[in-house]
């Protein structure tokens, strides 16, 4: 997938996994978020590694669902931000 834009890879996991982290702002522009999800998943697949998304528990459900649709249910997780 060349010349399609960029994404913000946050962390490489211990086995090369692509790890992304986000929160409520991911729901602001669903089209842009979807595009970045698809690009990220494509590149992870090309590299032969899983892509994981960790979203704060205050992320709107529509963004969480969108990420699960692309990355798969088992690869999208929510977490509570520390106070």
N, C-alpha and C positions, 0 to 999 in steps of 0.2 A: 504494500500500500504506500506508494511514493507520493510525495507532494500533497498530503492530505491534511497537514496541520501538525500540531504538537499536543502532548499531554504532559501532565506533571507527575512523573514517577516519584514517589516519596521515599521509598526504601526498597532495597533488594533484600529478600529473605535469606535465611541461612543456606538454602539450596538454589539460590538464584530466582526465587519467586518475585514477581512484581507486586509490590504492596502499595496501595493507594489509601490515603486518609482524607476524610472530608466531613462536612457538616451541613447545616441548613442552607447555606448559599448554593449548594449543588442543585437545588430545586428552582433557582431563579431563572435559569434558561435551559429548559429540558432538551431542546434541540442541540445546544452546544454540549451539554453533559452527555447526551446520547452519543454524539459524534466522538467525544473523547473516550467514552467507554469502549466503543467499537474499535477504535484505533488501538487502544491499550490491549484489548483482548486479542486482536489480530497479531500484534507484535509478540505478545507472550506466547501465543500458539506457535508462531514462527520460530521462537527460541526454544520451544519445548518445555516451557515452565508454566505453572499456574499463575493466574492473576487474582489477587485478593483485594477486596475493598472493605475498609473499616470506616463506618460512618457513626457520628455521634448519635445518641438516642433521641436528640431533638431534631434530627433530620426529617423532613416531611416524608410520609409514607410513599408518595409517588416517586421520589428520588430513590428510595431504598428499593422499591419494586423495579424501577428502571435498571438499576445496577444488577439486581438479581436476574432479570431477564437476559442480560448480556453475559454476566460472569457466572451465573448459576447460583442456586440457593445456598449451596455449601461454601461458596467463596465470598459471600457478602455477610458482614457481621456488624452489629451495633455495639456501642460501648458508652458508658457514662463518663463524661469529662470530669476529671478531679476538680474539686472546689478550690 
